[in-house]
């Protein structure tokens, strides 16, 4: 069995910090049905992850993250 990070952990590879924001995004080439993906980010990686998505022209919305939120797989 693999290690599953806590649900509120930053989505940046290797980061185990507490997430404070949600980045909801989609890839218009494959998410044509309105489906979105959600990444969580800590303060250190928020800009990195947002820039990664915007550089690929993926629509992204950034909002505060609360522990009640769910992460899309």
C-alpha positions, 0 to 999 in steps of 0.5 A: 500500500502506498502513502496517502498524504493528509487531505489538507496537504499542498499538492506540490510534489514532495510538499507536506505543508498545510494547504491554505488555498484551492486552485480549481482548474481544467484542461479545455482539451480534455475537460469538455464536459465542465469537469474541473480538478482541484489542487491545494497549495501552501503559501510557499507553492501557491504562485508556482502552481498557479503559474504552472497552470496559467502557462498552459492556458488552463482556466484557474480559480484561486480561493481560500481553502478550508478543511471542510473542502474536498479535493477532486481526483 
